[in-house]
Amino acid sequence: MTKILSYLLTPIYFAFFGLVLVIFHPIQWVCLNVFGYNAHKRSVSILNWFLMRCTHILGTRYTFINKQKIPEDVPLVIVTNHQSMYDIPPLVWYMRKHHPKFVSKKELGKGIPSVSFNLRHGGSILIDRKDGKQALLEIAKLGRYIEKCNRSAVIFPEGTRSRDGRPKPFKPMGIKTLLKKAPSALIVPISINNSWKLLRYGKFPMGLGAHLIFEVHEPIENKGNLDELIAKTETAVKKGIHV
């Protein structure tokens, strides 16, 4: 019965989701080209708030747990597990004070209204996962950017999404590069639970009634041995994942 209901609600969800993306594409363009970075950044935050609201059609709920006092005047390297593309709007919205930028695959840089525009012009980077040298050069560029501007880089070090919520081993090179290029950054581990359930049946229909939970853990100073820092970060992220 739940899956039958999902077949009925998913087209409605996709219609609203697509409408939001189409509406915000010209809004972003105007904000960036007429009013500059800050206006564009606010438009992206609001876009992601609306994208979250669209998922309420599917009975989706969000809980964002952040008991940490994270300063706004230092760069951050936000390290989190990755379960679906629905991880991203809550990270953008709830961490908006820290100007999150993403390490994304290059395929997302074209063809998607609003999303592709923001990835190309909002400070995020696009990497070729088949070209390790290009990827590390882009990640290094992002590290220098957040160090200079006191912004945050979001990285999913598993490399690919977990289809069942079970975490995969971290690939350390991307995090290492960010930490080297942003030596004053704080590492902020975040655990994500249940976003994979939105795609439990695949791309269609959508899963219903998912309760997405994000938990921000105590920041870790970027000091000492990088391998030990990454291991500590991975432990913090995975400890908060409940499968």
Summary of the structure (lengths in Angstrom):
residues: 243
radius of gyration: 17.5
end to end distance: 24.0
largest distance: 53.9
contacts: 784
relative contact order: 0.18
helix: 52%
strand: 16%
